[in-house]
Amino acid sequence: MQREHSNKIYDEAALKYSMSTVLNMESSEKAEEGKEEELEDLAKDFAVNKISAAGVSYIVTSRSFIRRCLWFIGVMGCLTFMGFMTIKVILEYLRYPKVLIKEDVIRHKLPFPAVTVCSLNPISTHFVSETSLKKFLNLRKMMQNIPTERFNVSERDACYARPLCKWSWFQETCHCVDNPCLTEFCLAENSSHCSCSSFFCNSDTRKVEGCKIVPDHSIPINNETCQCVGSSTENALEKESANQNIDDLLATIEDKDVKDVIRLIKQSETYDLVDVEEALMPSIYELYQYGVTFDSLVAACSFEGVNFTVLYHPNYGKCYMFNYVGNEFPEVEKPIEIDRYGSTSGLQLLLRVSDLNDLDLLRRARDPESNQAF
């Protein structure tokens, strides 16, 4: 009886323990669920009220699942694009050096530069008669026989004072027109009017008849422009008269070579022979046969016994280059290196410079600040 009573007490204690355990587990599960719900509410409240990014609150508060998905995709796309642009800007910033790294390299030998010596006159007057440039000798003789005339300075100043006139330095004459639209101070607007400089309308001494101030709102400052009456097309009769004068001038010249030179100069648009200088240069064969020789150009040269290289320049003719490095075998020929500097070392040249054998009509004018040729 005592044993049965003890077993009964043990079963009741075990039952009470199991029931308390189940109750404790249920209470703990409810507490965890309450914490999860509380955290979820806090997260929703933070996403809705605390985050200022547009679109995040709609992901949480939207009732439709499809809308929440669309807002989520839009927000993630914006974040991805923002991250891409941020990384791109950072990488571009890192490309540029932020710290100046200075390294001093001491070189005991430096490469010597190439030096080219040319003559301003490609062929001496001693050999011009043997080349195609002999026509310049005939032209110079004709110019020497023509009596020189000095233009009147007051006539030139008076030409400058007239707005419809232009002084020609090549012909030393004053050319005037009646139409203001043909001057360099006007731009054609239509077939009957042109827009000109303001002094055509406002100047007391250079005011032109037929010009007046017209309001123009397209001009930001004055909102007005000076318009003149006249056709912007050039009169063909003036061209014919000008060509007739040139033909009359050429008819008085008997030498055919001189006529060809003058006709070539007249065809130049700049009057300084820049656009026709290739037609005045000798051929490569003539430069090779009669070009400036080394002895006639260089009196003395000293640099470790190294010779010059002959080159042909399209403007200066036969030239001589020191320390020439070819393009065919760059690994074979290298520039000379020097280990000293100063007036006593390096290349020393003594040149023969004389104007006695120069053909003045073909000689290129030298810029006093330029060191391209001697």
Long-range contacts (C-beta under 8 A, 24 or more apart in sequence): 108-339, 109-337, 109-338, 109-339, 110-337, 110-338, 110-339, 110-341, 111-334, 111-335, 111-336, 111-337, 112-323, 112-335, 112-336, 112-337, 112-338, 112-346, 112-347, 113-323, 113-335, 114-321, 114-322, 114-323, 114-324, 114-325, 114-335, 115-321, 115-322, 115-323, 115-347, 115-349, 116-311, 116-319, 116-320, 116-321, 116-322, 117-297, 117-298, 117-308, 117-319, 117-320, 117-321, 117-322, 117-349, 117-351, 117-373, 117-374, 118-313, 118-316, 118-317, 118-318, 118-319, 118-320, 118-372, 118-373, 118-374, 119-292, 119-297, 119-316, 119-317, 119-318, 119-319, 119-373, 119-374, 120-316, 120-358, 120-363, 120-364, 120-366, 120-373, 120-374, 121-292, 121-317, 121-357, 121-358, 121-359, 121-362, 121-363, 121-364, 122-281, 122-282, 122-287, 122-291, 122-292, 122-316, 122-317, 122-318, 122-362, 123-282, 123-286, 123-287, 123-290, 123-291, 123-292, 123-317, 123-359, 123-362, 124-290, 124-292, 124-296, 124-357, 124-358, 124-359, 125-357, 125-358, 125-359, 126-357, 127-289, 127-290, 128-359, 130-289, 130-290, 131-282, 131-286, 131-290, 132-282, 132-283, 132-286, 133-280, 133-282, 133-286, 133-359, 133-362, 134-257, 135-255, 135-257, 135-258, 135-260, 135-261, 136-261, 136-359, 136-361, 136-362, 137-359, 138-255, 138-257, 138-258, 139-257, 139-258, 139-261, 139-262, 139-361, 140-359, 140-360, 140-361, 142-253, 142-255, 142-258, 161-205, 161-206, 162-206, 163-199, 163-200, 163-203, 163-206, 163-208, 164-208, 169-271, 170-271, 179-230, 179-231, 180-208, 180-210, 180-211, 180-228, 180-230, 181-228, 181-230, 181-231, 181-232, 182-230, 182-232, 182-234, 186-228, 186-232, 188-232, 189-227, 191-231, 191-232, 191-233, 192-229, 192-230, 192-231, 193-227, 193-228, 193-229, 193-230, 194-227, 194-228, 194-230, 194-232, 195-225, 195-226, 195-227, 195-228, 196-226, 196-227, 196-228, 197-226, 198-226, 200-226, 200-228, 201-226, 202-226, 277-315, 278-314, 280-362, 281-314, 281-315, 281-317, 282-317, 284-312, 287-312, 287-317, 287-318, 288-312, 288-318, 291-317, 291-318, 292-317, 292-318, 293-318, 294-320, 296-352, 297-351, 297-352, 298-349, 298-350, 298-351, 298-352, 299-350, 299-351, 299-352, 300-348, 300-349, 300-350, 301-347, 301-348, 301-349, 301-350, 302-347, 302-348, 303-336, 303-346, 303-347, 303-348, 304-336, 306-336, 315-364, 316-364, 316-373, 322-347, 323-347
